[in-house]
Amino acid sequence: MNDFDSSMASSASTQTFTVTAQPAAQPAPAPAAAPVDSLALQRREWLLDVMERQRSLSPHAATLLTAQNLGSQHFLDNFYAPSRPVLIKGAMAGWPALEKWTPDYLAETLGDTLVEYQGGREVSDDFETAKDRHKRTGPFSEFIELAQNGGNDAYITAYNSDANVAALSPLEADLGFLEQYLTRDHGMMWIGGAGTFTPLHFDLTNNLLAQVTGSKHIVLIPPSQTRRLAHRNHVFSDVHDVTDPYWLAQYPLARDILRYELVLVPGDLLFVPIGWWHQVRSQSFSTMLTYTNFLWPNVGHENFPGN
Ligand SMILES: O=C(O)CCC(=O)C(=O)O
């Protein structure tokens, strides 16, 4: 039995459903460059607004649900397949990392092992889009000092993950497995101080965030809001930060968007479906893993237009 943190949700979970109609065919992949005229675009945006208004009729449909003991099939049926985010509590219970991963423990375990990280991020606003310019390599002992100083300057991110597989492997023994959702492949590590900030973007895969140490404030925005988010550059929004009056003054359409805000704490999982906008700010020293190795196909990135 799953517990969703919503009265509507718990009554819904006791209902039984029967299949009325199967889809006639698998959805076709989008053609590479389908011509879309501006009236067609306006109608598509109109439809998205109408659908969001309709979704808001039901608190169960319109809220971000929190779940405990969420089994594999329920996760697939209610969240993964419908592309619906969910906060999952308790699934990491018993992982030694939850107790162990303080800055001191990480420094002791990894010592002067060379790691790759993103550095000098406070110099300009384009630190995410110009990722390669910010790549640094140095001893973990130096990196952790920078991270403990706080701020957005130094951050081990998923982008550094391939380079850090061997260096961070001593930490693997502290992790458990999430076999109800994932295969056993390793996750991508994020380590940084209070104040790291990942600007507004969406991912080209479904993504599971697993918070280990510290807390992170997250803003999640449905794909239906895209036209208000100045989406010009790849998967990024020119709005950068929908909580910052500086950016909202430049992009007023982003002021009234539909959005969800939450704080991830140790032991929390957050499922972020492909295409959902999100921005992330650490509230304290933080370690987190992200996983894309779901038990089910995780597709879409192959034919993202303009890749
Ligand atoms: O934790 C972060 O700073 C960013 C995580 C994120 O946005 C992602 O994995 O897509």
The ligand as an SDF file (V2000), in Angstrom:
LIG
                    3D

 10  9  0  0  0  0  0  0  0  0999 V2000
   21.4360   19.9950   -7.5330 O   0  0  0  0  0  0  0  0  0  0  0  0
   21.6970   20.7890   -8.4090 C   0  0  0  0  0  0  0  0  0  0  0  0
   22.3870   21.8050   -8.2090 O   0  0  0  0  0  0  0  0  0  0  0  0
   21.1190   20.6180   -9.7920 C   0  0  0  0  0  0  0  0  0  0  0  0
   20.5180   19.2780  -10.0990 C   0  0  0  0  0  0  0  0  0  0  0  0
   19.8300   19.3280  -11.4330 C   0  0  0  0  0  0  0  0  0  0  0  0
   19.3230   20.3410  -11.8360 O   0  0  0  0  0  0  0  0  0  0  0  0
   19.7680   18.1720  -12.2900 C   0  0  0  0  0  0  0  0  0  0  0  0
   20.2470   17.0870  -11.9430 O   0  0  0  0  0  0  0  0  0  0  0  0
   19.2160   18.3040  -13.4040 O   0  0  0  0  0  0  0  0  0  0  0  0
  1  2  2  0
  2  3  1  0
  2  4  1  0
  4  5  1  0
  5  6  1  0
  6  7  2  0
  6  8  1  0
  8  9  2  0
  8 10  1  0
M  END
$$$$
